[in-house]
Each structure stands twice: as C-alpha cells, then as structure tokens.
Amino acid sequence: MHIDPSRRQFLVRSATGLSAVWLSTNWPALVAAADHAHGQAKSTSPHKPEFFTPEEALEVESISARIIPTTETPGARESGVIYFIDRALLTFAKDQQKTYRDGLPALQAQTKKMFPSVKSFSAANPEQQDEVLRSIAGNAGGGNYIFGTGADSAGFFETVRAHTICGFFVDPDTRGNPNGVGWKLIGRDRQHTFQSPFGYYDKDYPGFQVAPAASKPDGDA
Amino acid sequence: MKPRPPATSKYQPSDEVDFVIIGSGAAGGILAKELSANGFRVVVLEQGPRLSEADFTHDEIKVLQEDLLTNHPDLQPNTYRETPDQTAKHQRAVYYGRIVGGTSVHFTANFWRFHEIDFIERSKVGPVPGANLADWPITYADLEPYYTKVEWDIGVSGLAGSSPFDPPRSKPYPMPPLPVKGCGVVFERGARKLGWHPFPAPLAILSQPRPGRSACINCGFCLGFGCEVGAKSTSLSAAIPAAEKTGRCEIRPNSYVHKIELDATGRATGALYFDEKKATHLQRAKAVIVCANGAETPRLLLLSASKQHPNGLANSSGYVGKHLMLNGNGVTTAVFEHPLNDYKGFAPSRVLHDFYELDAQKVGFHGGGGLDARFDITPIAFATGALPPGTPRWGADYKAALAHNFTRTMEVFSHGTSLPVENNSFSLDPDLKDAWGLPALRMTYKDHPDDLKLIDWLNARASELLDATGAVKHWTFPAGVQNVAFHLLGTCRMGSDPKTSVINADHRTHDVKNLFLCDGSSLVTSGRGQPTMTIMALAFRAADRITALTKRGEV
C-alpha cells in the first residue's frame, strides 16, 4: 500500500474513504442512528437490532469488541457501537449492506477453517478471534488505511473498523459515543471553551522574546 | 441544520447591476464589500448554500466526511491523472468551500504575507528547468498597503517584528497573537537551540473581540470546521455582513454559474446560472468578476467557450487552467512525554521562516518554505490513522496507544513552493459529467521534482527540531505526488503580456474588457503556502483598481 506523505492527503484519505461509506448520507438519519446507539447502550432491556439478525449482531459486536476491546476501560461493546452500525446500515450507509452481507459468512467460513470445533466467530475465545481477524485484516497498516468497499475480507474488516471508530469517537454532544466514553479514553475534555495554559509545556511559558537578529539563511542548515 | 431564511432579493436577474461577482469566498466577499461600499450595485452568485454560525457543529462525520461545508464528490465529481498522456480516473481530486464564504470558512487561518522574493523570483533566480517561472507584474511593495488592510479590516492577530525574515510592513498587527500552545512552546525551544527564529503564528483569528464577533474560545475544532463564534476572520464573518449593510449588495446562494454571456461586440453581459431547482437565469451586469477559486474559475471560462472564444473565454493565451500550483506540504508528527493537550485551541502556534529562501546552489533544488507547530487532528481522524507507524491498528495495544498519545501528539507542518509547470492543470473531463450535466473538473498534476526534494528537506529540518526539543518519538513520510488539491493556485495567471497570461495587473482579462478574475487563479507563484492572506490582499487591491477604472469610464 502506498504510504502517503502529506498530512492533508492523509487526513483526506480518511475523509475520502469514509465518504465512500457515508455517501449521500442523510443527516437526520445519522443522528437517529447515534441516538439509537445511545439509547440502546443505556437501556437495560434486551438489544433489538434492526438490520442485523440477533445472531449477526452478536458477530459484528464481537468483531468491534476486538477492535476496541473492553479493558480496564469500556470498549466498543459497552458504548453500543453495534447499534450505531446497525442503524447506519439501514439509513446513511445503506450502500455498505452488501459488505456485511458478504463479509459475515466469509468470516464464519474462515473461523470454521481455522478452528473447526468452534461454532461461530462470537463463540471463539478472544485469542482465536484475534487470529481470525489477523488472517482477514491483511497488511493494511502503518497508520493509514484504504477503505474497502468490495466483498473481500480485508475490505470487510476495514469497514467494520471504520464504523467502530466512528461510533466510538464521534462528538458525544452531537450523536452517539454514549457518555463520551471514547473521548474520556483519549483524554479529550468535552467543554467547548478552553483557556490557556492548555497543558504541561505551556504552563510556565515566560512570554515570547524576540531573538537576536538573524543573518539571512542560505540553506547551510 | 436550520435553514437560514432566504435573504430578501434586492435585485432581479433582469436588473443590469454594476457588477456580478461569481463566488463569495476570500476574494469574492472582499470585492463585494469594497465595491458596494464604493457605491456600486453588486450581486454575488454563490453555488453553495448559506449557513450561519449556528450550523457550525463539531460533528466530525457531518463536517469532514459528509462535506457539510465543502464540494460534494457525488454532485460534482472530479477526475485525476498525473500527466496529459494518461486517461484521467474518477476520484476526488479537489476540496474547496462550497458555501457562502467559500474556503475561508474552514481554512487554517495561517496568515503570513508573501515575501518580496515571491513576486520577483524569476528575475532573481533565473529559469528553472521544467517550470515556467515568471515574475508578477506587481511587487510586494505594491501589495503591502493591502496586506495591512487585510490585517486591520478583517482582523489578523500577530506580533510585528517577531520574525527577522518578515518583509517590511507599514503598520503593526491590530491585535496581539493568540496564547501559545504546548506545540508552540516545544517548537520554539527546539528551534532556538538550533539557532533558528520561530515566531508567533499570525492568524486570521481574533485574539480580541470585534463588534458582532467573539475572540477565539479555543474550542479545538478549527481547521476544516466553521467557527461558531465568528472568531475566524472569514469572508462570511468579516466581509459579507459589511457588504450587505451597504444596502447595495445581494448575496444569492444556491446559484451555480455555468456560463458567462457575451454580446456581439464581445462584451460580457452577465452570468448564466442554475438556481436551486436547476432553472436557468441570466444575471445581467455591466461587468463580471469571477472569484470562483483556482479550479472553478478556469472551468467556468472553459465552459464559456463560444465562436468568438473557441478555446474557452479569455483564453487566447492558452494559459487558462494551466500552471496549477498546490503548494508542497509534509508533516512530521511527534509524541511527547507529558500532555500537550494541543486539541485545545486553533491549529498553528509558532511559525519559522529561516528557510523561506534557500540557495539552490547549496541545497540542490529550487524553492523555499516555512515550518509551523500545530495539532489539527480531530478524534475520529486521530483514531483512524495518526498513531506512529507500526502501532497495532486494533486491539488492546491500539486502544492503549490512542489513550496515551492523543493528548501528547503534535505536528510540524512543512509548507513549500510549487513551481508552475505547464502540464499541471484543471481542464474539462471529456467523459464525466456533474449532476447538472456539465463536464466534470479534471486535474492533471505531477509535482516538479524540486518541489518534492524541498518537502523532504524541510521534513528533515522538522525532525532535527523535534530531536532538539526532546520529543519521545517522531516520524514522517517521503514526499510523493499530490493527487488531491486544496490550494488552487496559478490557473489564470496575472501578467503584462497577453500571450503568456490571462489577466493584467488590474485583474482584467486581456481578451474581454469588462471581465475580471480575482482568486487563487491570479497568483503567478505559489509563495510558500498560506495563500489566502495574499488572495484577500489582491482582492482589496483589485477593488481599488476596478473602482478607478469604472469611475474613469474605462470598463
């Protein structure tokens, strides 16, 4: 995979990639998906997926839970990412349905192939699940990604990864990311207004001092 | 999104106004303000919608992925190829603001001036093989009063005299720089150790409130986002309200211009545009000013081809769309021991211009550039791909790295020259059409080899600086050909010779007396990045020139 040198292209790669997924999306539907995830995550009643069958939802949730696992802090499972994805596939990410429809059976086949005694991906233990995911994730890496849109397994994995990240890290004030667990994890405060000093390095800053005049540089550096 | 109530129509398309301005961005907004203040009747046709501060959410998906503020690749698809012998492929190639206020709404607001060298580079360094480098028909001294006008009129914060490399200025900044960020402190410390000269970033962001506009609240959703408190000095916050206040200017959103009409004598008579329902209207005007950006301005001229102008309107030189310059850019990302919390605040904090003019004999390539200290990565983008190379992309270690790095990451951004290469261009795609049935924008672009060497060289300086400041870790990537465009420069260049330029120093097209162009397309060289300051200065100057010409009956 081509490693992109440019920050802007690098950011755009994520924008472009996601655009393929969040294509011609419909904003109220997206908010609804997030609210849905939010509500479902808080709800104590049994989860009711709408696009996925309950069995499929369990599989997708199990994948997302290996992407952002539950550790000493909440992971994708606790933040209801599965409901974000479920609603997304019925609304603004309809064009990604096929990726899941094709990807889930391929995932099960791969699980069976690698672990014949295991009934399904979700029934495998975490180590087995990671092995299966490593086998389908391909070599996409190095801090960038290309969004797969086809039925290939790496594309499926990348799609679930991107959806999991979006559901987990989206601005909690505008949709999803219930209780801001994603932002809490990375240390991003939820305030809208901040005042300097912002962090460790600027707290004792003495103020800007103009340096002695320079000679014009000539490229010797 | 709350739709803003439609502005009361001031003019009918059939009213022959003094000026129709196409595009409401950095140049169009300034021209609208200045010309309407000078007593002219002005209609601004903007292809995008009109949003207000209430619409400027922090929602990353809505803004960055769904193109709330930017051109949408489904409606207006692009194609790209590296060289003219290739067939261009359908991909997103261009990003620009497609709303009232244009790209200025979501820009970084990094607002340094071009230096003297940028206007006279061809005379100073001679020809550069593989490039069609030219001097501007104006100098830094001609533009200096207008740079000052931008700073005072729209609001730029900064510290005069803080960079020994700054060109001369007639006035200090109207307000002090914004507070330093952690990235700025470590950058300053590292640069000083190396004997370099960092200075507070001049930014088109208010450090002090102005009427109707707040000072920056450091919300942290800046680059790529609209400002919810009007602190960013954009066309929308700082120019258009003043234009409307004159009572002589109408901003007409959702108006997509696709042709400039001429009469039998070759004069422009107005602009044909689609309204929201795709009905076509002709806005009549005594003169037409195109400020549609460096991609859409040449596209509109090419779409306006006619019997009189078979190769595109105002294209007797053949230069329309050519010599596209995107500015070289690279990033070196670093992780520090303690939290910087650089997600708070505007993006850049400190800038360095020690390498603005490099000696090609010594470094082995032409060009120059700047470095800045910043952090501009919002949470989804960060989790998607801002961890160091080799970090797991999922799983517990991935999660732990996100948790540790987000508050400790900063970037040093390298900005550099792009040489004007004739093949680098915007043109009409022969096959692909947009949602209105018009030919799609095709980009042809391959960076000049010197531009790529420059970025690698600047990235190496960024790495030295980060070593000097004690970063725990830093990384960068080798420069590569750019196939996505943000800075859209040079495609209708200014010049004195009608054979080798599209507009003259008054921004008038050489071919059509009452047709003017002013935006990134006017630039003859790319500077070292950060073109919006110069685009706004050109727009203030163009307004003076066009006013004088009109008052003398010469338009």
Boltz contact constraints between the chains, C-beta under 6 A:
constraints:
  - contact:
      token1: [A, 3]
      token2: [B, 477]
      max_distance: 6.0
  - contact:
      token1: [A, 5]
      token2: [B, 330]
      max_distance: 6.0
  - contact:
      token1: [A, 5]
      token2: [B, 477]
      max_distance: 6.0
  - contact:
      token1: [A, 5]
      token2: [B, 478]
      max_distance: 6.0
  - contact:
      token1: [A, 5]
      token2: [B, 479]
      max_distance: 6.0
  - contact:
      token1: [A, 5]
      token2: [B, 480]
      max_distance: 6.0
  - contact:
      token1: [A, 6]
      token2: [B, 329]
      max_distance: 6.0
  - contact:
      token1: [A, 7]
      token2: [B, 331]
      max_distance: 6.0
  - contact:
      token1: [A, 8]
      token2: [B, 486]
      max_distance: 6.0
  - contact:
      token1: [A, 9]
      token2: [B, 484]
      max_distance: 6.0
  - contact:
      token1: [A, 11]
      token2: [B, 381]
      max_distance: 6.0
  - contact:
      token1: [A, 12]
      token2: [B, 484]
      max_distance: 6.0
  - contact:
      token1: [A, 14]
      token2: [B, 381]
      max_distance: 6.0
  - contact:
      token1: [A, 14]
      token2: [B, 384]
      max_distance: 6.0
  - contact:
      token1: [A, 15]
      token2: [B, 64]
      max_distance: 6.0
  - contact:
      token1: [A, 15]
      token2: [B, 65]
      max_distance: 6.0
  - contact:
      token1: [A, 16]
      token2: [B, 92]
      max_distance: 6.0
  - contact:
      token1: [A, 18]
      token2: [B, 65]
      max_distance: 6.0
  - contact:
      token1: [A, 19]
      token2: [B, 65]
      max_distance: 6.0
  - contact:
      token1: [A, 22]
      token2: [B, 65]
      max_distance: 6.0
  - contact:
      token1: [A, 22]
      token2: [B, 66]
      max_distance: 6.0
  - contact:
      token1: [A, 24]
      token2: [B, 74]
      max_distance: 6.0
  - contact:
      token1: [A, 25]
      token2: [B, 66]
      max_distance: 6.0
  - contact:
      token1: [A, 67]
      token2: [B, 394]
      max_distance: 6.0
  - contact:
      token1: [A, 68]
      token2: [B, 399]
      max_distance: 6.0
  - contact:
      token1: [A, 69]
      token2: [B, 396]
      max_distance: 6.0
  - contact:
      token1: [A, 71]
      token2: [B, 396]
      max_distance: 6.0
  - contact:
      token1: [A, 141]
      token2: [B, 393]
      max_distance: 6.0
  - contact:
      token1: [A, 142]
      token2: [B, 389]
      max_distance: 6.0
  - contact:
      token1: [A, 143]
      token2: [B, 385]
      max_distance: 6.0
  - contact:
      token1: [A, 143]
      token2: [B, 387]
      max_distance: 6.0
  - contact:
      token1: [A, 143]
      token2: [B, 389]
      max_distance: 6.0
  - contact:
      token1: [A, 144]
      token2: [B, 385]
      max_distance: 6.0
  - contact:
      token1: [A, 165]
      token2: [B, 380]
      max_distance: 6.0
  - contact:
      token1: [A, 165]
      token2: [B, 383]
      max_distance: 6.0
  - contact:
      token1: [A, 165]
      token2: [B, 384]
      max_distance: 6.0
  - contact:
      token1: [A, 166]
      token2: [B, 380]
      max_distance: 6.0
  - contact:
      token1: [A, 169]
      token2: [B, 379]
      max_distance: 6.0
  - contact:
      token1: [A, 169]
      token2: [B, 380]
      max_distance: 6.0
  - contact:
      token1: [A, 169]
      token2: [B, 383]
      max_distance: 6.0
  - contact:
      token1: [A, 170]
      token2: [B, 61]
      max_distance: 6.0
  - contact:
      token1: [A, 171]
      token2: [B, 58]
      max_distance: 6.0
  - contact:
      token1: [A, 171]
      token2: [B, 59]
      max_distance: 6.0
  - contact:
      token1: [A, 174]
      token2: [B, 57]
      max_distance: 6.0
  - contact:
      token1: [A, 174]
      token2: [B, 59]
      max_distance: 6.0
  - contact:
      token1: [A, 185]
      token2: [B, 403]
      max_distance: 6.0
  - contact:
      token1: [A, 186]
      token2: [B, 402]
      max_distance: 6.0
  - contact:
      token1: [A, 186]
      token2: [B, 403]
      max_distance: 6.0
  - contact:
      token1: [A, 186]
      token2: [B, 406]
      max_distance: 6.0
  - contact:
      token1: [A, 187]
      token2: [B, 406]
      max_distance: 6.0
  - contact:
      token1: [A, 187]
      token2: [B, 407]
      max_distance: 6.0
  - contact:
      token1: [A, 188]
      token2: [B, 343]
      max_distance: 6.0
  - contact:
      token1: [A, 192]
      token2: [B, 219]
      max_distance: 6.0
  - contact:
      token1: [A, 193]
      token2: [B, 217]
      max_distance: 6.0
  - contact:
      token1: [A, 194]
      token2: [B, 218]
      max_distance: 6.0
  - contact:
      token1: [A, 194]
      token2: [B, 344]
      max_distance: 6.0
  - contact:
      token1: [A, 196]
      token2: [B, 179]
      max_distance: 6.0
  - contact:
      token1: [A, 198]
      token2: [B, 181]
      max_distance: 6.0
  - contact:
      token1: [A, 198]
      token2: [B, 182]
      max_distance: 6.0
  - contact:
      token1: [A, 198]
      token2: [B, 341]
      max_distance: 6.0
  - contact:
      token1: [A, 198]
      token2: [B, 344]
      max_distance: 6.0
  - contact:
      token1: [A, 199]
      token2: [B, 182]
      max_distance: 6.0
  - contact:
      token1: [A, 199]
      token2: [B, 339]
      max_distance: 6.0
  - contact:
      token1: [A, 199]
      token2: [B, 340]
      max_distance: 6.0
  - contact:
      token1: [A, 199]
      token2: [B, 341]
      max_distance: 6.0
  - contact:
      token1: [A, 200]
      token2: [B, 338]
      max_distance: 6.0
  - contact:
      token1: [A, 200]
      token2: [B, 339]
      max_distance: 6.0
  - contact:
      token1: [A, 201]
      token2: [B, 182]
      max_distance: 6.0
  - contact:
      token1: [A, 201]
      token2: [B, 185]
      max_distance: 6.0
  - contact:
      token1: [A, 201]
      token2: [B, 186]
      max_distance: 6.0
  - contact:
      token1: [A, 201]
      token2: [B, 340]
      max_distance: 6.0
  - contact:
      token1: [A, 202]
      token2: [B, 180]
      max_distance: 6.0
  - contact:
      token1: [A, 202]
      token2: [B, 182]
      max_distance: 6.0
  - contact:
      token1: [A, 202]
      token2: [B, 185]
      max_distance: 6.0
  - contact:
      token1: [A, 205]
      token2: [B, 180]
      max_distance: 6.0
  - contact:
      token1: [A, 205]
      token2: [B, 185]
      max_distance: 6.0
  - contact:
      token1: [A, 208]
      token2: [B, 200]
      max_distance: 6.0
  - contact:
      token1: [A, 210]
      token2: [B, 162]
      max_distance: 6.0
  - contact:
      token1: [A, 211]
      token2: [B, 197]
      max_distance: 6.0
  - contact:
      token1: [A, 213]
      token2: [B, 164]
      max_distance: 6.0
  - contact:
      token1: [A, 214]
      token2: [B, 164]
      max_distance: 6.0
  - contact:
      token1: [A, 214]
      token2: [B, 197]
      max_distance: 6.0
  - contact:
      token1: [A, 217]
      token2: [B, 354]
      max_distance: 6.0
  - contact:
      token1: [A, 218]
      token2: [B, 359]
      max_distance: 6.0
  - contact:
      token1: [A, 219]
      token2: [B, 358]
      max_distance: 6.0
  - contact:
      token1: [A, 219]
      token2: [B, 359]
      max_distance: 6.0
  - contact:
      token1: [A, 219]
      token2: [B, 362]
      max_distance: 6.0
  - contact:
      token1: [A, 219]
      token2: [B, 363]
      max_distance: 6.0
